[in-house]
Each structure stands twice: as structure tokens, then as C-alpha cells.
Amino acid sequence: YAEQYLARQLELANLRTFTRLPDRDFVLDQAKAADQHAKEGDYWAGRVLAIKDNICTKDMKTTAASGILKDFTSPYDATVVKLLRDARCIIAGKTNMDEFGMGSHSTHSHFGPVQSNSEQHPMSAGGSSGGSALAVATNQCWAALGTDTGGSVRLPAAYNGILGFKPSYGLLSRWGVIAYANSLDTVGIFSASLPATQNIFEKLNQYDPQDPTSLPPSTRARLGKYRPKSLRIGVPLDYNISTLHPAIRRAWMQALKHLAEEGHRLCPVSLPATRHALSAYYVLAPAEASSNLAKYDGVRYGSRAEGIDGTPESVLFAKTRGQGFGAEVQRRILLGAFSLSAQAIDNYFIQAQKVRRLVQQDFDKAFRTPNPLLISSREATGLIKEGVDVLVCPTAPTPTPTLASVREQDPITTYTNDVFTVPASLAGLPALSVPVAFDAHDRDQYPELFEGSKTTWAGLQIIGQYGDDELVLHAAKSFP
Ligand code: GLN
């Protein structure tokens, strides 16, 4: 299929799905070499995947869509890329994104904004892994990898009508993934089919000694094996916010009704700390980012600004960082540096850490299985009877917005897109965004949701207890 995907990539070049495409002949040579293995029944041989441009590849530049890394080529492959290549998968392209993963519409890119749909009616591809989601949704590859720090896999999956899976924090290796906010960063999977998502997850779900936050085998051994036939499905009432688009609310209710008809039990759940989660995230993520991005100064890392050699260091740093980073990244660095400063740390950073703990505790109170990270294996016996197996809620508060409306949004409004995705990130939980059709009744009221193929899906999120990744994927089978 490699040839068909490559043809499609050329045909859709105006959408700016990719920051870089690999050499065509190089891809076709690999496809030819994998062909025999594929014929012999090797599931992986010759599968074409796209990789978000903040995940390192040694044969293509890795820019994180930033001017400061525009000339960077990694000397090694990220572990997740290596695992795919070892299985004879083909990496066909690095996908466009929001610079360093900061954004929700893939518009903050050194290479220009990603746009989904046609020139006539451009829509947001979601962000920050918008290129990866769009590549899968438009058949430019079989599947793709992205990263999810606060929703960057789930939101674009919802906007593009495909599956987007963020596994539990620490399961997939981050070795070779350019850090945004280490305590939140995860590698995630885009695909159009549930079995493919499951297979890719299984392939990549391995301990990596090179990533200090990779979950060690001893802890992996006690992760959820629990797989009840009839699920207790939690409906977080706090997620029914006033700004939730009526069509999304209806799609959510329809899906819940369907799940009940399938024999699952619906249980109302309260997650009161959720309403502070977004503010906590936007203190913590920029704080970690400001520290992570300090190394891009034109000396240790990053493309140095032109014509400033021989100037004092402070000028060199300032010019390089001023030219290399885009406006949103600069905003985050300033926010982060402020909230970590002596006068602000107690009121901002420490408070946000406390909220993060409350969000984690809310989830732990809701789930039937105890959090395997907080208990020793011997204690992990009893289930909390009235607890739920998974939570089901919307991925985003609105349907896919147009690019024009996104351009008019101020930064804070853009941040509110992440209101439903950041809680699972703060708690490190597995979450899958699943596309479901809008209710036909909305056809008259919201005809724009039914025009063309791009916007006819609402994204719903299935969230599980830490380590219950398989259960989350299993629950998706019951979706309409
Ligand atoms: N939109 C969020 C942010 O800008 C999430 C990004 C992400 O998950 N990488 O921080």
C-alpha cells in the first residue's frame, strides 16, 4: 500500500499535514523489501506509519515544528520508532504540529498551520498532534504516533473522527521524544480501527531502561487484568458544563443509552476537583516547559540566530530564543518562569500541585479497582464494590471548529478546549477518544455538522484506572 499512501500525501500537500516527507524511493525500497514478509503473513511488515515531528528519527529531521530546531537531525531513533522499524514498519513522514506540543489546533507551527478539509472550508485539525490525526483520517498512512501531554492525541482524534489513545503514563517509552512537560508527556496512537490501536499498543508497551520514567517490569506485572463482561460505566456529572455544545451532549447521551442497552450499568459519578484541573494544568505544564526549553539557547542546543557570533552571551541567547521560538511558546516560557519565581511559587505552582493531587484522588474514589501505583501488591486484593470500571465523557466541549473561528480566539479561549482532556493527564490515566455519530435530530438545527465528511463525528472519551489500558480498549468494543 505504500505507493497509494505516497500518492495521497502528494495530492493533499496543501493541507500541510507533514513537516517533512521521506525520500520516495527510500520508502518504496523498504516496501519492496517488506513485501515478501507481508505475503508470508507478517502483520507488521510494510505497514506505513507517520510520526509526530517531536519524536526522533535518525533519517529525517525532528523539528518539533519550531524554528529553533529547524535544522536538527537526531543521531538515533526514539525507542517507539525503533520498535516499529524492527518490525519492518515503514516511517513515511514527520507530521506537522503545534510548536513543542503547545496548542490545540496545530496552527502554531514554524511550517504553517495544518488545515483539515478543503481550501474552501478549512477546519481545525485539532492539536497539538493535528498532522498525525489528519494523516490517518485522510488515508495518507495506516496509523500514526503523536504525543499527549494534556489532550494532544485525543482532541485531534475527536476533531478528525478517528480513534486516539493515550496510554497510562510511563507505559510507552519517552526515550527520544522531545520533552514538553515531563510529568505529563505520553506517546499516543492514532488509527481508524480498534484492533489496529490495540496491536500497536501491545507492540509499544514495553519497559525501556533508557527512559527513567518507564514503568518497571515488577509494577507492570500487577497492572489490571480485570475484564468484567458487564461494565459499570461512570458518568461524570461535573462534565455536563453549561458551555458543552448541545449536539455533543446529545451524542454523549445517545452513546450512554446504547451502552446501557448492551447490558452495561450506568452510574453517576462526581469528580469535583475537575473544575480546577484546567487552571492547574496551565500552571504546571508551562512551568515544566520553561525549564525544559532553557537548553535551546543557540549554544547547547538549537539553531543560532544569524549574524550574532562574537556578541556577548546574553545577547546571543536572547536573539536566538526571540527569533527561534514562536509567540505561543514564548508565552508559555514567560508563564512558567513566573509561576516558578520566588514571589509566585507558593500561590501558583504549589497550589497547582495540590489540585493535581485532588484530581488524582477524585479518580481513585470513583474507580472500582484501586490505583496500583499507590498500593503494594499484597493490598491489591479487594475491589471497591460501588466503584466504576471506566468513565465515559466528551473529549471536547464543541464539534470541530473552523480554522477561521480558531484564528479569532484569544489564547485563554483556546486553552478551554482542553477542559475534558487534562484531568486524565494530571492523573496519568489511560484515555481513548472514540468517534460517534451526531444524532440525526441535530441535522435541522446544526446543518454544518452534517456537511462533508470532516465534521460528522463527536469524540467521546473512555477513561480508566491507571494501568487499565486493556479495559479501556475493551470497553470501546461496546460503543455504537
Ligand atoms: N493543548 C494543550 C497545551 O497546549 C495540550 C498539549 C499537548 O497535549 N501536547 O498544552
Residues whose N, C-alpha, C, O or C-beta is under 5 A from the ligand:
A	BS01	LIG	G101 M102 G103 S104 G127 S128 T147 D148 T149 G150 G151 S152 D418
